[in-house]
């Protein structure tokens, strides 16, 4: 932007910028013949600067604030509309517009989706380079979650410990893969989360493990107190998925499922060996059934016995 346009009336600044663009276009037309490729590119670089600033000054009120706020105001004027990344780059006036969008989503709690992560019931398919603000009202709860995630992300220790710390802050609530990726600072956050469930016994539910109501990429730590028996932790993930699906995500004895969950009766679903693992029972689908934590306790204490035809 020409130095003389700084701090002046936005409309006047726009006029100056347009004049600068026209001047540089004329220069490009006159000089591009016979120039090397790089010389032509450098001419276009000169032209690009005033064009970017035109986007900044395209709204007189928005031109008075920073790039993040300009993007926010632009979204608010177009709630529910598909906005292309090229628009946001012009509005922001910087190349890091995507980072500012992410800040609006995770720090301020705005429900902004992109084609790269679009899921749910948003009916219009959008491209990876497109964005949609679903609601003009920021989600303050989501903003608070980011504050907690940001604090845990800075904690010392491994990615697994940070994931567990975050899950414990939201026991019984849905946590997304995006949140876990952020706090873990590791691409293998999914593997670390599985290890918390299968090796350390934490009751972390997914759409494959007793919570078909959850979407792909959603996790719920159902309890911080109860953990799976040590021998249950070595059951392969594929076997676990098979058992949960076969038993219809419900207890084989009382038919309890998560749809019946309440604060007065906060059970969870657990895997149980028909033939005890310590006595040689295999970690196979034929030897494992689903029991709710209440029935599981009673079976292990001898209050309940499995019917002889349990797997018939």
DASUL-V807512 format. One record per residue. RES is the residue in one letter. PHI is phi in whole degrees, -180 to 180 (none if undefined). PSI is psi in degrees with one decimal (none if undefined). D_LAST is the distance of its C-alpha to the last C-alpha in Angstrom with 1 decimal. Layout:
# DASUL-V807512
{{RES	PHI	PSI	D_LAST} {RES	PHI	PSI	D_LAST}}
This chain:
# DASUL-V807512
{{X	none	133.4	78.2} {X	-56	137.0	82.0} {X	-58	-34.3	83.1} {X	-70	-12.9	85.5} {X	-89	-9.8	82.6} {X	-69	133.6	80.9} {X	79	-0.7	81.2} {X	-94	176.2	82.8} {X	-54	133.5	81.8} {X	-55	-39.7	78.5} {X	-64	-39.6	80.2} {X	-67	-39.9	83.0} {X	-62	-41.4	80.7} {X	-61	-43.0	78.8} {X	-61	-42.7	82.2} {X	-65	-40.0	83.1} {X	-67	-41.5	79.8} {X	-61	-42.9	80.1} {X	-61	-39.5	83.6} {X	-65	-39.8	82.3} {X	-63	-46.7	79.7} {X	-62	-39.9	82.3} {X	-63	-43.7	84.6} {X	-71	-32.6	82.1} {X	-64	-42.5	81.1} {X	-62	-41.2	84.7} {X	-62	-41.1	85.0} {X	-65	-42.2	82.0} {X	-62	-39.2	83.5} {X	-76	-35.9	86.8} {X	-104	-10.5	85.6} {X	-71	-25.6	82.4} {X	-67	128.6	84.4} {X	84	-3.9	85.0} {X	-84	156.0	82.8} {X	-72	166.4	80.2} {X	-58	-45.0	76.5} {X	-65	-39.5	76.4} {X	-62	-37.4	79.5} {X	-66	-42.3	77.9} {X	-62	-41.0	74.8} {X	-64	-33.3	76.9} {X	-66	-40.2	78.7} {X	-69	-32.6	75.4} {X	-61	-42.6	74.4} {X	-60	-38.7	77.5} {X	-71	-31.7	76.6} {X	-65	-35.6	73.1} {X	-61	-53.0	74.2} {X	-66	-30.2	76.1} {X	-65	-42.8	73.4} {X	-61	-41.5	70.7} {X	-69	-25.6	73.1} {X	-61	-38.4	73.5} {X	-63	-38.9	69.9} {X	-63	-39.6	70.5} {X	-94	10.0	73.4} {X	-69	-17.1	71.9} {X	-130	120.3	71.3} {X	-61	-37.0	74.2} {X	-75	-43.4	72.2} {X	-66	-26.4	69.4} {X	-67	-14.3	72.0} {X	-87	-6.6	72.9} {X	-120	176.5	69.6} {X	-77	173.3	67.4} {X	-61	-40.7	65.0} {X	-64	-42.5	61.9} {X	-70	-34.9	63.4} {X	-63	-42.3	64.6} {X	-63	-43.0	61.1} {X	-60	-46.4	59.8} {X	-64	-37.3	62.5} {X	-66	-43.1	61.8} {X	-61	-44.0	58.1} {X	-64	-27.5	59.1} {X	-79	-11.3	61.3} {X	-135	44.1	58.5} {X	-60	131.2	55.4} {X	83	-4.1	52.6} {X	-96	144.3	54.6} {X	-75	123.1	53.6} {X	-116	128.1	56.1} {X	-81	150.5	56.8} {X	-59	-32.5	57.3} {X	-64	-34.9	60.8} {X	-64	-45.3	61.7} {X	-66	-34.4	60.7} {X	-65	-38.2	62.6} {X	-69	-45.9	65.7} {X	-63	-42.4	65.2} {X	-73	-36.2	64.6} {X	77	10.6	67.4} {X	-138	160.1	65.4} {X	-81	-17.1	63.0} {X	-91	35.2	60.5} {X	-60	-35.6	59.5} {X	-62	-36.6	55.8} {X	-65	-40.5	56.1} {X	-66	-37.1	57.8} {X	-63	-43.3	55.0} {X	-63	-40.0	52.4} {X	-62	-39.8	54.6} {X	-64	-35.5	54.7} {X	-77	-51.6	50.9} {X	-88	-31.5	49.9} {X	-90	-39.0	53.0} {X	-98	-14.2	54.1} {X	86	20.1	50.7} {X	-80	137.9	51.5} {X	-85	84.7	48.5} {X	-111	122.6	49.6} {X	-112	157.7	47.2} {X	-126	164.4	47.9} {X	-64	-24.4	46.6} {X	-71	-24.6	45.3} {X	-131	17.6	42.9} {X	-68	127.9	42.6} {X	-154	174.0	39.3} {X	95	-151.7	38.2} {X	-102	19.2	39.6} {X	-69	113.2	43.1} {X	-75	-28.5	43.6} {X	-90	124.5	46.5} {X	-73	129.2	45.7} {X	-119	154.7	48.2} {X	-80	161.4	49.3} {X	-58	-26.2	48.9} {X	-95	17.9	52.6} {X	-121	155.6	52.4} {X	-134	152.8	51.9} {X	-140	127.6	51.2} {X	-89	115.0	52.0} {X	-79	-29.7	49.5} {X	-146	134.8	51.2} {X	-73	-14.6	54.8} {X	-94	128.1	53.9} {X	-73	144.8	53.0} {X	-90	102.2	49.8} {X	-64	-32.5	51.3} {X	-65	-40.5	48.0} {X	-65	-38.1	47.3} {X	-64	-38.5	50.7} {X	-66	-37.9	50.0} {X	-63	-39.4	46.8} {X	-63	-40.5	48.9} {X	-58	-43.9	51.3} {X	-67	-43.3	48.6} {X	-61	-41.5	47.2} {X	-65	-37.5	50.7} {X	-68	-44.2	51.3} {X	-69	-35.4	48.1} {X	-56	-30.4	48.8} {X	-86	-5.2	52.0} {X	-69	149.5	50.4} {X	-76	161.7	50.7} {X	111	-179.2	47.7} {X	-83	172.6	45.0} {X	-64	-35.0	43.1} {X	-64	-41.8	39.9} {X	-67	-35.0	41.9} {X	-69	-38.8	43.4} {X	-61	-46.0	40.1} {X	-64	-41.3	38.8} {X	-59	-42.5	42.0} {X	-69	-44.4	41.8} {X	-60	-37.8	38.2} {X	-68	-24.2	39.1} {X	-72	-19.3	42.0} {X	-133	50.0	39.6} {X	-59	129.4	36.5} {X	84	-3.5	34.3} {X	-110	153.6	36.3} {X	-73	131.6	35.7} {X	-121	135.0	37.4} {X	-93	161.5	38.0} {X	-63	-31.8	38.1} {X	-64	-40.4	41.8} {X	-66	-44.1	42.4} {X	-67	-37.6	40.5} {X	-61	-39.7	42.4} {X	-67	-48.1	45.6} {X	-73	-30.5	45.1} {X	-74	-31.3	43.7} {X	56	35.2	46.5} {X	-151	135.7	44.2} {X	-66	-22.8	42.5} {X	-90	31.0	39.5} {X	-60	-34.0	38.7} {X	-63	-42.3	35.2} {X	-65	-41.9	34.5} {X	-65	-36.0	36.1} {X	-67	-40.9	34.0} {X	-63	-38.8	30.8} {X	-63	-36.5	32.2} {X	-61	-35.7	32.8} {X	-82	-48.1	29.1} {X	-87	-26.6	27.5} {X	-104	-32.9	30.3} {X	-108	-5.6	31.9} {X	83	11.9	29.0} {X	-74	140.3	30.5} {X	-81	77.2	28.3} {X	-102	112.4	29.4} {X	-93	146.7	27.4} {X	-136	-177.6	27.6} {X	-65	-18.8	26.3} {X	-94	-12.2	23.5} {X	-126	67.5	22.6} {X	89	-0.8	21.7} {X	-130	71.0	24.9} {X	-64	-12.0	24.7} {X	-74	-16.3	27.9} {X	-82	149.3	29.8} {X	-88	166.0	31.6} {X	-59	133.7	31.8} {X	86	12.1	34.1} {X	-115	141.3	33.5} {X	-132	148.7	32.5} {X	-137	122.2	32.2} {X	-84	109.1	32.6} {X	-84	-22.5	30.7} {X	-160	142.7	32.0} {X	-99	-9.9	34.6} {X	-95	-45.4	33.7} {X	-90	132.4	30.0} {X	-124	157.8	29.0} {X	-68	154.4	25.8} {X	-61	145.3	25.4} {X	-53	-38.8	27.3} {X	-73	-21.0	24.4} {X	-76	-18.0	22.5} {X	-74	-14.5	25.6} {X	-97	5.5	25.2} {X	-70	123.2	21.9} {X	-56	147.1	23.1} {X	-58	-41.0	23.7} {X	-64	-36.7	21.8} {X	-67	-41.9	18.6} {X	-59	-46.5	19.2} {X	-59	-42.9	19.8} {X	-61	-44.2	16.6} {X	-66	-46.0	14.5} {X	-60	-42.0	16.8} {X	-69	-44.4	16.5} {X	-62	-40.6	12.8} {X	-90	13.6	12.5} {X	59	33.4	15.5} {X	53	40.7	17.9} {X	-148	159.6	16.8} {X	-66	132.4	15.6} {X	-70	-17.1	12.0} {X	-98	-52.7	13.6} {X	-107	-2.8	16.7} {X	68	17.8	16.4} {X	-66	139.5	19.7} {X	-135	171.3	21.0} {X	-66	-19.2	24.4} {X	-64	-18.2	25.8} {X	-99	8.0	26.0} {X	-65	141.5	27.9} {X	-150	163.0	31.2} {X	-65	-29.0	33.9} {X	-76	-21.7	33.2} {X	-138	68.2	29.5} {X	-85	64.7	29.4} {X	-77	168.0	25.9} {X	-135	164.1	24.4} {X	-94	138.3	20.9} {X	-135	158.7	20.1} {X	-91	138.4	17.8} {X	-133	132.5	16.2} {X	-81	127.3	15.3} {X	-65	-52.5	12.5} {X	-98	120.3	14.8} {X	-51	137.0	18.2} {X	-63	-39.7	20.2} {X	-67	-17.6	23.3} {X	-101	13.0	21.8} {X	105	2.3	21.0} {X	-64	137.4	17.6} {X	-83	155.7	17.7} {X	-86	59.6	18.3} {X	-118	156.7	15.6} {X	-60	-31.9	13.2} {X	-70	-17.4	10.3} {X	-112	8.2	11.8} {X	-128	136.4	12.9} {X	-130	167.1	12.0} {X	-95	133.1	14.6} {X	-133	145.6	16.4} {X	-73	160.0	19.7} {X	-61	-30.4	22.5} {X	-69	-49.1	22.9} {X	-67	-35.0	19.5} {X	-61	-44.6	19.6} {X	-61	-43.3	22.9} {X	-68	-34.9	21.8} {X	-66	-44.3	18.9} {X	-70	-27.8	21.5} {X	-87	-8.5	24.1} {X	91	0.9	21.9} {X	-72	-27.8	22.3} {X	-125	144.9	18.6} {X	-120	144.0	15.7} {X	-74	136.4	12.1} {X	-63	148.7	9.9} {X	-63	-25.5	8.5} {X	-101	27.5	4.9} {X	-55	-32.9	5.7} {X	-109	16.3	3.8} {X	-72	none	0.0}}
